[in-house]
């Protein structure tokens, strides 16, 4: 919304840059959380056989 009020020609590039930054942060974070939960679940399923 701040891009509409200012007369700066670069004001509209802040929105997509912010979205790209949050996406590039959240995708690896999600993959890490899913892989850790997968390893924990795999180890819990394997424990009766040990």
Rosetta blueprint (number, residue, H / E / L):
1 X L
2 X H
3 X H
4 X H
5 X H
6 X L
7 X L
8 X L
9 X L
10 X L
11 X L
12 X L
13 X H
14 X H
15 X H
16 X H
17 X H
18 X H
19 X H
20 X H
21 X H
22 X H
23 X H
24 X H
25 X H
26 X H
27 X H
28 X H
29 X H
30 X H
31 X H
32 X H
33 X H
34 X H
35 X H
36 X H
37 X H
38 X H
39 X H
40 X H
41 X H
42 X H
43 X H
44 X H
45 X H
46 X H
47 X H
48 X H
49 X H
50 X L
